[in-house]
Amino acid sequence: MKIAVAKEIDPLEPRVAASPDTVKKFKALGAEIAIEPGAGIKSGLPDSEFTAAGATVSADALKDADIIIKVKRPEASELAQYKRGALVIAIMDPYGNDAALKTMADAGIAAFAMELMPRITRAQVMDVLSSQANLAGYRAVIEGAEAFGRAFPMMMTAAGTVPAAKVFVMGVGVAGLQAIATARRLGAVVTATDVRPATKEQVESLGAKFLAVEDEEFKNAQTAGGYAKEMSKEYQAKQAALTAEHIKKQDIVITTALIPGRPAPKLVSADMVKSMKPGSVLVDLAVERGGNVEGAKPGEVVDLDGIKIVGYTNVAGRVAASASSLYARNLFSFIETMVDKKEKKLAVNWDDELVKATALTKDGAVIHPNFQPKA
């Protein structure tokens, strides 16, 4: 059983799919590990750390590999190097990318999307959305603090008092909760909002204040999977009015609202942005899916008369060493379920709920029910 760790070809992707720790764990499962040269350099992991853990570093690492692990979906140029039947496991971004799925199917690989992992107890350690969103939420506050020209905590000095920064977090999933916790640690006064009623208690437990129109619709605004439901136009209007008044008084707004497979909901209008004080900052974590903030641009910091909209993409990748370490652990935990520990060989159970939920392609076809080609 040969596992290969691919080097990312996207120059803007600094993460890597393995760590020295997971290399040792794969070796214990009986796997040979081969890594493309320089795969971990941008995450602070030189080749020597992988070889010390028992991996082989080789330009031919992908050749004949049974399993190939990556951060991002492979491009067509990469697929040419993979053997037919290989399992390729990565963050696949399948929504709206039918052509890319067909290309993977045509290459004969079995592609697995880590972000489709079901949110069940046994898969918690494999939940890549949570591991990466946690770091993105932390980093969003750091980016906001860097762009904000003032201190976060209240400081009382002989020369005068510096007031605490006011931070408003919109969307209280994993990223939002970490943003709240980080902003609180830095000494900010934090408020937060979400359409899911269950988040109110979580927000308050972190010492922040919850802001929402708490009507009947709000009480039923969560799917069985724990995601936010799309709200009615009436509710959205009421919530927008409340939010608009609140945003005027904030120093930093961090938006984290994303529903898988859909464009990001617009939470902050251009008028709301303009209502903020010069020197204020908005950090949009949903910019890759269209953004929560009107005027946000992917990969850019937009300055509108002194109000900054930070639209960095791949925010978890801006903490590459930590992000790679957690992602590598997510991958190992999933692959471990596909290995026969006695025989020390690959034994995929295609009826396993984790495999069914994440498998996109197999035997030349797209097999995931959500991404079947339309007739």
C-alpha positions in Angstrom: 0.0 0.0 0.0 1.6 3.2 -1.2 0.4 6.6 -0.1 1.7 9.7 -1.9 1.7 13.3 -0.7 1.3 15.7 -3.6 2.9 19.1 -3.7 0.2 21.8 -4.4 0.6 23.4 -7.8 -1.4 26.4 -6.9 1.2 29.1 -5.9 -1.3 30.6 -3.5 -1.8 27.3 -1.6 0.8 27.0 1.2 -0.7 24.0 3.0 0.4 20.4 2.7 -1.7 17.2 3.2 0.7 15.4 5.6 2.8 16.1 8.7 5.8 14.1 10.2 3.3 12.9 12.8 0.9 11.5 10.3 3.7 9.9 8.3 4.7 7.9 11.4 1.0 6.9 11.9 0.7 5.8 8.2 3.9 3.8 8.6 2.4 2.0 11.6 -0.6 1.0 9.4 1.9 -0.7 7.0 2.0 2.0 4.3 4.9 3.2 2.3 4.9 7.0 2.2 6.3 9.0 -0.7 6.3 12.8 -0.8 7.0 15.2 -3.7 10.1 17.4 -3.1 9.3 20.7 -1.3 5.7 19.8 -0.6 5.8 21.1 3.0 8.2 24.0 2.6 5.5 26.7 2.7 4.1 25.1 5.9 7.5 25.2 7.6 8.1 21.5 7.0 11.4 20.8 5.1 11.9 17.4 3.3 14.3 16.4 6.0 11.5 16.3 8.6 9.5 13.9 6.5 12.4 11.6 5.8 13.2 11.6 9.5 9.7 10.3 10.1 10.2 7.5 7.6 8.9 8.9 4.3 10.7 8.8 0.9 11.1 12.2 -0.9 10.9 11.6 -4.6 10.0 13.4 -7.8 8.2 10.1 -8.8 6.2 10.0 -5.5 2.9 9.9 -7.3 3.8 7.1 -9.6 1.9 3.8 -8.8 0.5 5.3 -5.6 -2.7 3.6 -4.3 -3.7 6.7 -2.4 -2.8 10.3 -3.2 -3.5 13.0 -0.6 -3.7 16.7 -1.5 -5.1 19.9 -0.1 -6.9 21.1 -3.3 -8.7 19.2 -6.1 -6.2 18.0 -8.7 -6.0 19.8 -12.0 -6.1 17.9 -15.3 -2.3 18.2 -15.7 -1.8 16.4 -12.4 -4.3 13.6 -13.1 -2.1 12.4 -16.0 0.4 11.3 -13.3 -2.0 9.2 -11.3 -2.7 5.5 -12.0 -6.2 4.5 -12.8 -8.1 3.2 -9.7 -6.0 5.4 -7.3 -7.9 6.9 -4.4 -7.4 10.7 -4.4 -8.5 12.5 -1.3 -8.6 16.3 -1.0 -10.8 19.4 -0.5 -12.6 19.0 -3.8 -14.9 22.0 -4.0 -17.4 20.0 -6.1 -20.3 22.5 -6.1 -20.7 24.1 -9.6 -17.6 22.3 -10.9 -19.2 19.6 -13.0 -16.5 19.7 -15.7 -13.8 19.1 -13.1 -15.7 16.1 -11.7 -16.1 14.7 -15.2 -12.3 15.1 -15.8 -11.6 13.2 -12.6 -14.0 10.5 -13.5 -12.5 10.2 -17.0 -9.1 9.8 -15.4 -10.4 6.7 -13.7 -9.6 7.8 -10.1 -11.7 7.4 -7.0 -12.1 11.0 -5.8 -13.1 11.8 -2.2 -14.2 15.2 -1.0 -13.1 15.8 2.6 -15.5 18.7 3.0 -18.5 16.4 2.4 -17.7 14.4 5.6 -21.0 13.9 7.5 -21.2 15.7 10.8 -21.6 12.7 13.0 -19.8 11.7 16.2 -17.4 9.2 14.6 -16.4 11.6 11.9 -15.6 14.6 14.2 -11.9 14.0 14.0 -12.2 14.0 10.1 -14.2 17.2 9.9 -12.0 19.4 7.7 -14.5 22.2 7.5 -14.3 22.6 11.3 -10.6 22.3 11.6 -9.9 24.9 8.9 -12.8 27.2 9.8 -11.5 27.3 13.4 -8.2 28.7 12.2 -9.9 31.0 9.7 -12.0 32.5 12.5 -8.8 33.1 14.6 -6.9 34.6 11.6 -9.9 36.9 10.7 -9.5 38.7 14.0 -5.7 39.0 13.5 -6.3 40.5 10.0 -8.9 42.9 11.4 -6.5 44.0 14.1 -3.7 44.5 11.6 -5.9 46.7 9.4 -7.4 48.6 12.4 -5.3 51.6 13.3 -6.1 51.4 17.1 -5.5 49.0 20.0 -8.1 46.3 20.8 -8.1 46.4 24.6 -9.1 49.3 26.8 -5.8 50.9 28.1 -5.7 53.4 30.9 -2.5 55.3 30.8 -1.2 58.5 32.4 -1.6 60.1 28.9 -5.3 59.2 28.7 -7.6 56.2 28.1 -7.8 54.1 24.9 -11.3 52.7 24.6 -11.8 49.0 23.8 -12.5 48.2 20.2 -16.1 47.1 19.3 -16.1 43.9 17.3 -19.3 42.4 15.6 -19.2 38.8 14.4 -21.9 37.8 11.8 -22.4 34.1 11.5 -21.7 31.9 14.6 -20.5 28.6 13.2 -17.0 27.3 14.0 -15.2 30.3 12.4 -17.5 32.8 14.2 -17.1 31.2 17.6 -13.4 31.2 17.3 -13.5 34.8 16.1 -15.5 35.8 19.2 -13.1 34.0 21.5 -10.1 35.5 19.9 -11.5 39.1 19.8 -12.4 38.7 23.5 -8.9 37.5 24.4 -7.5 40.6 22.7 -9.8 42.7 24.9 -12.5 43.8 22.5 -16.2 44.4 23.4 -17.8 41.7 21.2 -21.4 41.2 19.9 -22.5 38.5 17.5 -25.5 37.4 15.4 -26.8 34.3 13.7 -30.1 33.1 12.5 -29.9 29.8 14.5 -31.4 30.1 18.0 -29.0 27.5 19.4 -26.1 29.9 18.9 -27.3 32.4 21.4 -26.2 30.4 24.4 -22.8 29.7 22.7 -22.2 33.4 22.1 -23.1 34.4 25.6 -20.9 31.6 27.1 -17.9 33.3 25.4 -18.8 36.6 27.1 -20.2 38.3 24.0 -23.7 39.8 23.5 -26.2 38.2 21.1 -28.1 40.3 18.6 -31.1 39.0 16.6 -34.8 39.6 15.9 -36.0 36.7 18.1 -39.4 36.0 16.5 -41.2 32.7 15.7 -39.3 32.2 12.4 -36.0 32.6 14.3 -36.9 29.8 16.7 -37.1 27.3 13.8 -34.2 28.5 11.7 -31.9 25.5 11.8 -31.6 22.4 9.6 -31.3 18.9 11.0 -27.6 19.0 10.0 -27.0 22.1 12.1 -26.7 24.6 9.3 -28.6 27.8 9.0 -31.9 27.8 7.0 -32.5 30.4 4.3 -34.8 32.9 6.0 -37.9 34.6 4.5 -37.6 38.0 2.9 -39.6 39.5 5.7 -37.3 38.2 8.4 -34.2 39.3 6.4 -35.6 42.8 6.2 -36.2 43.0 10.0 -32.8 41.5 10.8 -31.1 43.9 8.3 -32.7 46.9 10.0 -31.5 45.8 13.4 -28.0 45.0 12.0 -27.8 48.3 10.1 -28.2 50.3 13.3 -25.7 48.2 15.2 -23.0 48.3 12.4 -22.9 52.1 12.5 -21.3 51.9 16.0 -18.8 49.1 15.3 -15.1 49.3 14.7 -14.6 45.9 13.2 -17.2 43.6 11.5 -16.3 39.9 10.8 -18.6 38.0 8.5 -18.5 34.2 8.3 -21.9 33.1 6.8 -21.7 30.3 4.3 -24.3 27.6 3.3 -22.5 24.7 1.5 -23.1 24.7 -2.2 -24.8 28.1 -2.4 -23.6 31.7 -3.0 -22.7 33.5 0.3 -25.7 35.5 1.6 -25.3 39.3 1.4 -25.3 40.5 5.0 -23.7 43.9 4.8 -25.0 46.4 2.1 -22.9 49.2 0.6 -25.0 51.6 2.6 -24.2 49.8 5.9 -20.5 50.0 5.0 -20.7 53.7 4.3 -22.5 54.3 7.6 -19.3 53.1 9.5 -16.7 55.5 10.9 -13.5 56.1 8.9 -10.9 53.7 10.2 -13.4 50.9 10.6 -12.6 47.4 9.2 -14.8 44.6 7.7 -13.3 41.1 7.3 -15.3 38.9 4.8 -14.5 35.2 5.3 -17.1 34.2 2.6 -15.5 36.3 -0.2 -14.6 33.1 -2.3 -18.4 32.4 -2.6 -19.4 35.9 -3.6 -18.9 37.5 -0.1 -21.2 38.6 2.7 -20.1 42.3 2.3 -21.1 44.3 -0.7 -17.9 45.6 -2.3 -15.6 42.9 -1.0 -13.1 41.6 -3.6 -11.3 38.2 -3.5 -7.7 38.6 -2.5 -7.8 42.3 -1.9 -8.2 44.9 0.8 -10.6 47.5 -0.6 -10.4 51.0 0.9 -13.6 53.1 0.7 -12.9 56.5 2.1 -11.0 55.1 5.0 -13.2 52.1 5.7 -11.3 48.9 4.8 -12.9 45.7 3.5 -10.5 42.8 3.9 -11.2 40.0 1.3 -8.3 37.6 1.7 -9.0 34.1 0.2 -7.8 30.9 1.8 -7.6 32.5 5.3 -6.8 29.2 7.0 -3.8 29.0 4.7 -2.5 32.2 6.2 -1.8 30.0 9.3 -0.3 27.3 7.1 1.7 25.3 9.7 -1.3 24.9 12.0 -3.8 24.4 9.2 -1.6 21.7 7.6 -1.1 19.9 10.9 -4.9 19.7 11.6 -5.8 18.8 8.0 -3.2 16.0 8.0 -4.8 14.6 11.1 -8.3 14.8 9.4 -6.9 12.9 6.4 -5.2 10.2 8.5 -8.3 9.6 10.6 -10.4 9.0 7.4 -7.8 6.8 5.6 -7.4 4.7 8.7 -11.0 3.5 8.3 -10.1 2.2 4.8 -7.2 0.0 5.9 -7.4 -3.6 7.0 -5.2 -3.4 10.1 -4.4 -7.2 10.3 -3.5 -7.6 6.6 -2.0 -4.1 6.5 -3.6 -3.4 3.1 -6.2 -1.1 1.6 -9.8 -2.4 2.1 -12.4 0.3 1.2 -15.9 -0.5 2.4 -18.0 1.2 -0.2 -21.1 0.8 1.9 -19.5 2.8 4.9 -21.5 6.0 5.5 -18.3 8.0 5.4 -17.3 6.6 2.1 -20.8 7.0 0.6 -20.9 10.7 1.8 -17.5 11.7 0.4 -16.9 9.5 -2.8 -17.4 11.6 -5.9 -16.1 9.4 -8.7 -15.3 5.7 -9.2 -14.7 3.4 -12.2 -14.9 6.2 -14.7 -18.2 7.7 -13.5 -19.4 10.4 -11.1 -21.2 8.4 -8.4 -22.2 11.0 -5.8 -26.0 11.4 -5.9 -25.7 15.2 -5.5 -23.4 15.7 -8.5 -24.9 13.3 -11.0 -24.7 14.7 -14.6 -28.1 16.1 -15.6 -29.9 14.1 -18.3 
